[in-house]
Amino acid sequence: MQQRLTMGLIGENISRTRLPAALEIMCAQHGLTLSFTPIDSKGDDGFDFDATVARLIADGWDGVTVTHPFKPVSYTHLTLPTIYS
């Protein structure tokens, strides 16, 4: 059984991102399957970055990439492997 990674991208105006295609290639090279969900905040004036990240963690996501305009606030959620601590 292949390991499945649940990942996504949080940002604004991300509908044309090529990240899923790149991640699919890398996952396939390592025998992994990918479930990728873009989370586009465009047009959502009430978008809550912190609540979204908390929900993704609670839902067991493996990771998420963050882009404009949320990069500056994303560091508060950063978790590094112990090798970098």
N, C-alpha and C positions, 0 to 999 in steps of 0.2 A: 504494500500500500504506500502510495506517495504521500509525502508530507505536504500539507496545504498551508500556504502563507496567506494571511488576510491583511491586506495593506491598502493604503490610499494616499491621496494628496489633498491637502487643505490649502485653499487659496482663492483668489478672485480672478475671474476670467480665465479659467483653466480648461475650458472645453476642448481646446486644440492640443493639449499636452501629448507628448509622445512618450512620456514616462512609462505608461503601461506596456507599450510594445517593447521597450528596452528591458523592463523587469521580466517580461514573459520569456525573452531570449535567455537572460541570465538564469532564471528558474529552471528552464528546460535543460540547460547545460548541467544542472546539478540534480536533476530528477525531482524537481519540486513543481507543484502546481500553484497557481497564483489566483487569488480572488482580489481584484482591485476595484476600489470605489473612489471616484473623484468626489470631493466635497467642495462645491463651488459656492462661495458666499455672495457672489454678485447678485444684487437686487434684494438681499436679505438684510435689511437695516438692523434687525434684532439679532444678527448672528452672534453667538456667544462662543468664542474660541475655547475658553477654559471648560465650559460645560460640554462642548463637543469632544474634546480630548478625554475628559472624564468618562464620557459615555463609551468611547472607543476602547479605553482601558477596561472598563467594566464588561464590555462585550467580548473581551479577549482578543482584540486585534493584535497582530504581531508587530506592526509598525505603521508609521505615517510620515510622509514627507510634507514639509511646510514651505510655502512660498509666499510671495507678496499678497497681502500686506501684513502677514502674521509672523514673519521671521523674527522681528524684535521681541515679541512676547513669548515665542515658543521655547526659549532657553529655560524657562521656569519648569518645563515639563521634561527636560532632557534627562535621560537615564543612560549612563555609560557603563560598559562592562567593567568589572572590577580591575581589569588589567590597566585601565586608564585612570582609575581613581587615585 
